[in-house]
Amino acid sequence: MEQYEPDRLTPAQVAAMRRSFTNGRAALTRRSLLRASTGGALAVGGLGTLSACGIPAAGKTEGGVSSQDRSAKERKVAFSNWTEYMDVDESGRRHPTLEAFTKRTGIQVTYTEDINDNSEFFGKIQPQLAAGQETGRDIIVLTDWLAARLIRLGWVQKLDPANLPHAFANLSQQFRNPDWDPGRAYSYPWQGISTVIAYNKKALDGIEVTSVSDLLDNPKLKGRVGFLTEMRDTMGMMLLDMGKDPARFTDDDYDAAIARLQKGVDSGQIRRFTGNDYTSDLTKGDFAACLAWAGDVVQLKADSPDVDFVIPDSGYITSSDNMLVPNKARHKTNGERLIDYYYEPRAAAELAAYINFVCPVDGVKDELAKIDEDAANNPLIIPDKAMQARSHSFRSLSAKEETAYEEKFAKLTGA
């Protein structure tokens, strides 16, 4: 396959973009929107709302429906993504990797950042998908829990492996086999999202924090500890700390973890549960330590010498945002070519250098080092094999489990 030649960004340009992303208008936008919405991922009442809209809460409808693929005649593809989730040049208007794809293939990309909230976006496309109609989109990017739901409902198409040689070869092992899409028949990750422990060295003042147990059990940290409002991340980290596998836990395991957190709430050990707003608590020192998302930590460390992170020996939780082709997409083949393009190391490196999330593409480190050596050596962006081995996923939930677990968690957090 011919190689593309993107408009190269200098290291200084990339560094400038990262600073503006951290300090300017985009610093918190994408993360807060993502986790504000999934911090309930179908939170209390969410399943009932879907059922009220006439959407089955479980089970599978007839799906995987294609339209006449116009890819050969219409050299275009419509791509819906989250806000601030694509590389841009210094003007903030051009997307170098997308332009390089068009230059190589002749396929024009209509790129829209119109996903602000998983549930809200589902509400936009649900009427068309439920009615067997096209959505006007060829690629959509959804967080794993909602991607799993669309697959279960039969509202997305099975991907053609013949159009995805790089994706098949270069997908990182830790993302290859989620229980909601075994073998990645319907989806490929756009980026990974890891949950770690972040801390403020000045606020800790010599106190060692290496585990979730340290957050909950050290009296010197009373009132200075934070957990996340995202149920899967907080409860996943709790289960790991208790020696349980988030991919195979039971109701009793979940209840034990809730009880342990409740003790921390009642005693005042836990200051509060937060969305993305933990970033200000952490940098100010109001939180000595907290659960945090790796994409935030990369940015916070760049701005503050006091902020750092640790991966507990028990492991950490990783979720993903995923590219899917909805039913009746008009340009499925073109969409698959675009998915595959972002699994080529050079394109993946350009993207990773800008957005700083977990790159799901193996073999990208050398290319990323040409742009930003620090990013290439950052395990929060390019996890090494040892870190990948400590990554765990929160298992898929049945509709009944999801309702019960979210209700218990909401009661705990006061949501």
C-alpha positions in Angstrom: 0.0 0.0 0.0 1.3 3.4 -0.9 2.5 5.6 2.0 1.0 9.0 2.7 3.0 12.1 3.3 1.1 14.3 5.8 1.8 17.9 6.4 4.5 17.3 9.0 4.2 19.1 12.3 7.4 20.2 14.0 8.0 19.2 17.7 7.6 22.9 18.6 4.2 23.0 16.9 3.1 19.9 18.7 4.3 21.2 22.0 2.4 24.5 21.4 -0.8 22.6 20.5 -0.4 20.5 23.7 0.0 23.7 25.8 -3.0 25.3 24.2 -5.0 22.1 24.7 -4.1 22.1 28.4 -4.4 25.7 29.2 -7.0 27.1 26.7 -10.6 26.5 25.8 -10.2 22.8 25.1 -8.4 21.8 28.4 -11.3 20.1 30.0 -14.0 20.1 27.4 -13.7 16.6 26.0 -13.0 14.8 29.2 -15.7 16.5 31.2 -18.3 15.8 28.5 -17.2 12.2 28.2 -17.3 11.3 31.8 -20.2 13.5 32.8 -22.2 11.5 30.4 -20.9 8.0 31.1 -20.8 8.7 34.9 -24.1 7.2 34.8 -23.7 5.4 31.5 -27.4 4.6 31.5 -27.5 5.8 35.0 -30.5 5.5 37.3 -33.6 5.6 35.2 -31.6 5.3 32.0 -32.8 1.8 31.1 -36.3 2.8 31.8 -36.0 5.8 29.5 -34.8 3.6 26.7 -37.6 1.2 27.1 -40.1 4.1 27.3 -38.8 5.2 23.9 -39.8 1.8 22.5 -36.2 0.4 22.5 -35.8 -3.0 24.0 -33.6 -3.0 27.1 -32.1 -6.3 26.2 -32.1 -8.8 23.4 -31.3 -8.4 19.8 -33.3 -7.0 16.9 -32.7 -7.9 13.3 -29.7 -5.8 12.4 -26.4 -5.4 10.7 -28.3 -4.0 7.8 -26.4 -2.5 4.9 -27.6 -0.1 2.3 -26.4 -0.1 -1.3 -22.7 0.8 -0.7 -22.0 3.9 -2.8 -18.3 4.0 -1.8 -17.0 3.5 -5.3 -19.2 6.1 -6.9 -19.2 8.6 -4.1 -15.7 9.2 -2.8 -16.7 10.5 0.6 -17.4 9.4 4.2 -19.3 11.0 7.1 -17.5 10.7 10.4 -19.1 11.7 13.8 -16.8 12.1 16.8 -16.5 13.6 20.2 -15.4 17.2 20.7 -11.7 17.9 20.8 -10.8 14.4 19.8 -8.8 14.9 16.5 -5.5 16.4 15.7 -5.6 20.0 14.5 -3.0 22.5 13.2 -2.1 25.7 14.9 -5.1 27.5 13.3 -7.4 25.1 15.0 -9.4 24.6 11.7 -7.5 21.9 9.8 -7.1 18.3 10.7 -3.7 17.1 9.2 -4.4 13.4 9.4 -7.8 13.7 7.7 -6.3 15.8 5.0 -3.5 13.3 4.5 -6.1 10.5 4.1 -8.0 12.5 1.5 -4.8 13.3 -0.4 -3.9 9.7 -0.6 -7.3 8.1 -1.3 -9.4 10.9 -2.9 -12.1 10.2 -0.3 -13.5 13.5 1.2 -14.2 13.3 4.9 -17.2 15.2 6.3 -15.9 15.4 9.9 -18.3 16.5 12.6 -17.7 16.7 16.3 -21.4 16.4 17.2 -21.1 13.8 20.1 -21.3 15.6 23.4 -22.9 12.9 25.5 -23.4 9.2 24.8 -27.1 9.2 25.9 -27.8 12.4 24.1 -26.2 11.2 20.8 -28.1 7.9 21.2 -31.3 9.9 21.3 -30.3 11.6 18.0 -29.8 8.4 16.0 -32.2 6.1 17.8 -35.3 7.0 15.8 -33.6 6.3 12.5 -31.9 3.1 13.6 -35.1 1.7 15.2 -37.0 2.4 12.0 -34.4 0.8 9.8 -33.3 4.1 8.3 -29.9 5.7 7.6 -28.4 8.1 10.1 -26.4 10.1 7.6 -23.2 8.9 9.2 -20.7 6.3 8.1 -18.6 6.1 11.2 -19.7 6.9 14.8 -17.5 6.8 17.9 -19.1 5.5 21.1 -17.9 4.6 24.6 -17.7 0.8 25.1 -21.0 0.4 27.1 -23.1 2.1 24.4 -21.2 0.4 21.6 -22.1 -2.9 23.3 -25.7 -1.9 23.3 -25.9 -1.0 19.6 -24.2 -4.3 18.8 -26.7 -6.2 20.9 -29.6 -4.4 19.3 -28.3 -5.2 15.8 -28.0 -1.6 14.8 -24.4 -1.6 13.6 -22.8 -3.5 10.7 -20.2 -6.3 10.8 -16.9 -5.0 9.4 -15.2 -6.5 6.4 -11.7 -7.8 7.5 -10.5 -7.4 3.9 -10.7 -3.6 4.3 -8.9 -3.6 7.7 -5.5 -5.2 7.2 -3.6 -2.6 9.4 -6.3 -2.6 12.1 -6.3 -6.4 12.3 -2.5 -6.5 12.4 -1.8 -3.6 14.7 -4.6 -3.6 17.3 -3.0 -3.7 20.7 -3.5 -7.0 22.5 -5.3 -5.4 25.5 -8.1 -4.2 23.3 -8.5 -7.3 21.0 -11.2 -9.3 22.7 -13.8 -7.4 24.7 -16.7 -9.5 26.0 -19.2 -7.3 24.2 -17.5 -7.7 20.8 -15.3 -10.8 20.7 -12.6 -10.6 18.1 -13.7 -7.0 17.2 -16.2 -8.1 14.5 -18.2 -4.8 14.8 -15.8 -2.2 16.3 -12.3 -0.9 16.5 -11.0 1.4 19.3 -10.5 5.0 18.5 -8.7 5.6 21.8 -8.3 3.9 25.2 -9.2 5.5 28.6 -7.3 4.3 31.6 -8.1 4.9 35.3 -5.1 5.4 37.6 -4.4 7.0 41.0 -3.2 10.6 40.8 -1.7 12.5 43.6 -0.3 15.9 44.6 3.2 15.4 46.1 3.1 18.6 48.1 -0.3 17.7 49.6 0.9 14.2 50.5 3.9 15.6 52.3 5.8 12.3 52.3 2.7 10.0 52.7 3.0 7.0 50.4 0.0 6.2 48.2 0.3 3.1 46.0 -3.2 1.5 46.2 -6.9 2.1 46.6 -6.5 0.8 50.1 -4.2 3.6 50.9 -6.8 6.1 49.8 -9.4 4.5 52.1 -7.4 3.4 55.1 -4.8 6.1 55.9 -6.3 8.4 58.5 -3.7 11.1 57.5 -5.6 11.5 54.2 -9.1 11.9 55.8 -11.2 14.4 53.9 -8.6 14.7 51.1 -9.4 11.7 48.9 -11.5 11.6 45.8 -13.3 8.9 43.8 -15.0 9.1 40.4 -18.7 9.4 39.7 -18.2 6.9 36.8 -19.5 3.7 38.3 -17.4 1.3 36.2 -14.2 3.1 36.9 -14.6 3.5 40.6 -16.1 0.1 41.2 -13.6 -1.6 38.9 -10.7 -0.1 40.8 -12.4 -1.2 44.1 -12.9 -4.7 42.9 -9.3 -5.0 41.8 -8.1 -3.7 45.2 -10.2 -6.4 46.9 -8.6 -9.1 44.8 -11.7 -9.6 42.5 -11.7 -9.7 38.7 -13.9 -6.9 37.2 -14.5 -9.2 34.3 -16.0 -11.9 36.4 -17.3 -10.5 39.7 -20.6 -11.5 41.4 -23.4 -9.5 43.0 -21.9 -10.3 46.4 -18.5 -8.9 45.3 -20.1 -5.7 44.1 -22.1 -5.3 47.3 -18.9 -5.8 49.4 -17.1 -3.1 47.4 -20.1 -0.7 47.8 -20.0 -1.4 51.6 -16.3 -0.6 51.7 -16.8 2.7 49.9 -19.8 3.5 52.1 -17.6 3.2 55.1 -15.2 5.8 53.6 -18.1 8.1 52.9 -19.5 7.8 56.5 -16.2 8.3 58.1 -15.4 11.4 56.1 -12.3 9.7 54.5 -13.7 10.4 51.0 -14.0 14.1 50.4 -16.4 13.7 47.4 -17.1 11.8 44.2 -16.3 13.9 41.1 -16.4 14.0 37.4 -13.6 15.8 35.6 -13.6 18.5 38.2 -11.2 16.5 40.3 -8.4 18.2 38.2 -8.8 21.5 40.1 -9.0 19.8 43.5 -5.8 17.9 42.7 -3.8 20.8 41.4 -4.8 23.0 44.4 -4.1 20.3 46.9 -7.6 19.9 48.2 -7.2 16.3 47.0 -4.0 14.7 48.2 -4.9 11.7 46.0 -7.7 10.5 43.9 -8.8 8.2 41.1 -8.1 10.0 37.8 -8.2 9.4 34.0 -4.8 9.1 32.3 -5.5 11.6 29.6 -6.0 14.3 32.3 -2.9 13.2 34.2 -0.7 13.6 31.1 -1.9 17.2 30.8 -1.8 18.0 34.5 1.8 16.7 34.8 2.9 19.0 32.0 1.6 22.0 33.9 2.3 21.1 37.5 5.5 19.5 39.0 3.4 18.5 42.0 1.1 16.1 40.1 2.1 12.5 39.5 0.4 9.1 39.2 0.8 5.5 40.3 -0.5 2.2 38.9 -1.6 0.0 41.8 -0.1 -3.5 41.9 -3.6 -4.8 41.7 -4.0 -3.3 38.3 -6.1 -0.6 36.7 -9.3 -0.2 34.6 -9.2 0.5 30.9 -12.3 1.3 28.8 -12.4 2.5 25.2 -14.2 4.8 22.7 -14.9 2.8 19.5 -15.5 3.3 15.8 -18.6 1.6 14.4 -20.5 1.6 11.1 -24.2 2.1 11.7 -26.9 0.3 9.8 -27.7 1.6 6.3 -24.5 3.6 6.1 -24.0 4.7 2.5 -20.2 4.5 2.4 -19.3 1.5 4.5 -16.2 0.6 2.5 -14.9 4.1 2.6 -15.6 4.1 6.4 -13.6 0.9 6.8 -10.7 2.4 4.9 -10.7 5.4 7.2 -10.8 3.1 10.3 -7.9 1.1 8.9 -5.9 4.3 8.1 -5.8 5.2 11.8 -4.2 1.9 12.5 -1.2 2.8 10.4 1.6 3.8 12.8 2.3 7.2 11.3 -1.4 8.4 11.3 -1.8 6.9 14.8 1.3 8.8 16.0 0.0 12.1 14.7 -3.2 11.6 16.5 -1.6 10.4 19.8 0.8 13.4 19.8 -2.2 15.7 20.0 -4.8 14.1 22.1 -2.7 12.1 24.6 -5.1 9.3 25.3 -4.1 5.6 25.3 -3.1 4.7 21.7 -4.6 1.3 20.8 -2.1 0.8 17.9 0.9 -1.4 18.3 4.1 -0.3 16.6 3.4 3.4 17.0 6.2 4.3 19.5 9.0 5.0 17.0 6.8 7.2 14.8 5.6 9.1 17.9 9.1 9.6 19.1 9.8 11.5 15.8 7.1 14.0 16.9 7.3 14.0 20.7 9.8 11.8 22.4 8.3 12.4 25.9 4.9 11.2 24.7 6.4 8.1 23.1 8.0 7.2 26.4 4.9 8.0 28.5 3.2 4.7 29.6 -0.1 6.5 29.9 -0.1 7.0 26.1 1.9 4.0 24.9 1.6 1.3 27.6 4.5 -1.2 27.6 3.8 -4.9 27.8 4.1 -4.9 31.6 1.5 -2.1 31.9 -0.8 -3.7 29.4 -0.7 -6.9 31.5 -2.1 -5.0 34.4 -5.0 -3.6 32.5 -8.5 -4.9 33.2 -12.0 -4.3 31.7 -15.3 -4.0 33.5 -17.5 -6.8 32.2 -20.7 -6.2 30.3 -23.8 -6.0 32.4 -27.3 -7.4 31.7 -30.1 -4.8 31.8 -31.1 -6.1 35.2 -27.6 -5.8 36.6 -27.1 -2.4 35.1 -30.2 -1.0 36.8 -29.4 -2.5 40.2 -25.7 -1.6 40.2 -26.3 2.0 39.1 -29.0 2.5 41.7 -26.7 1.3 44.5 -23.8 3.4 43.2 -26.0 6.5 42.9 -27.2 6.1 46.4 -23.6 5.9 47.6 -22.5 9.0 45.8 -25.6 11.0 46.5 -26.4 11.4 42.7 
